Amino acid sequence: MNLDEIWLSLETEIDGQAPEPAVTVRRINPTVRDGLFLGIRRPSGTRMLLLQIPAVPRPSDGPLIQSRGFTTAVSRFSGDARHFQLFIESASASFNEVFGHVAADVVEHMLRRPASSSAIPTFLGRLLRWKRFFESAGGGQLSEIASQGILAELLFLRDFAIRNSPTNEAAVSSWALPEPFSKDFQFPHGAVEVKCSLSREHTKVHINGERQLDDAGYSSLYLLAVMMERVLTEGFSLPETVNSIREILGTGIARFLFEDKLLDFGYLDAHSTQYSQRYILHRLRAFHVTEGFPRVPPMLPDGLGDLCYTVSLAACAPFEVDIDVLHSLVRGGN
């Protein structure tokens, strides 16, 4: 469902009209169960997504969400005294493109929700998710270091997890949320921490926090060093890698989970043109993180914490394993 086409049609419709304050709306699809509408407010030109509801939301439905990217409100539905409209609106016309991704995500979750789920909590729940996104990522593009990190993880997701997992859903579910104590990929028989190396000699990787290489609680833990090089042509980019995974996943539940994970990591298609840097893959090196591996101990003296450090790959050499070990780990081997 292309929401942009509807908004563009509305903008064409009101073009040249008197600039008096007004909202022009159009129903997204009359055949769906929810009364979902898109709107344009003039003269500001801000875009809107509206949900027709029979009554003002109750506290149990969830709070009205205000964010730096959008505002939420309730009003009487135009021309219908029996209904209200719960709507979100772009904070400004300059934010319309990013707002389009917010609206598309809300609409998709509304249409996919179980028949037993109420519309209003689903609507507000997705907005709360986006509010957290804007608070943590600021709604802006990923830093170069962050984009390289997620690219390395996506390569593992595509070439190891999806290739060897019993289902695409299981593969995407193995990709952990970007939390300090989570390993990048978690499987029944172990976990994998993925690190990107872009130094010319590929001699080290950066470790964020004393717990990142802590194998406590895991049957086994592996460190995968993804050695890449920046290039001007050829190779691959972050958006191309994202789209290659989308093509593999198709339109099922796994694709739905994947899009949610991208949001968790702060990736938006609206910023894809900013991720133009291209890379080539030189080599993958896998290491078994076990007793004696060069790492900071997870239990530090009082007063110390949040350590970031580098690990020399030369010092890791005694722990190197064949890359096929990771394929086996995903398939369910030890």
Buried (B, 14 or more C-beta within 10 A) or exposed (E): EEBBEBBEEBBEEBEEEEEEEBBBBBBBEEEEEBBBBBBBBBEEBBBBBBBBBEEEBEEEBBEBBBBEBBBBEBEEBBEEEEBBBBBBBBBEBEBBBBBBBBBBBBBBBBBEBEEEEEBBBBBBBBBEBBBBBBEEBEBEBBEEEBBBBBBBBBBBBBBBBBEBBEEBBBBBBBBBEBEEEBBBBBBEBBBBBBBBBBEEEBEBBBBEBBBBBBBEEBEBBBBBBBBBBEEEEEBBBBBEBBEBBBEBBEEEBBBBBBBBBBBBBBBBBBBBEBBEBBBEBEEBBBBBBEEEBBBBEBEEEEEEEEEEBEBEBEEBEEBBEEEEBBBBBBBEBE
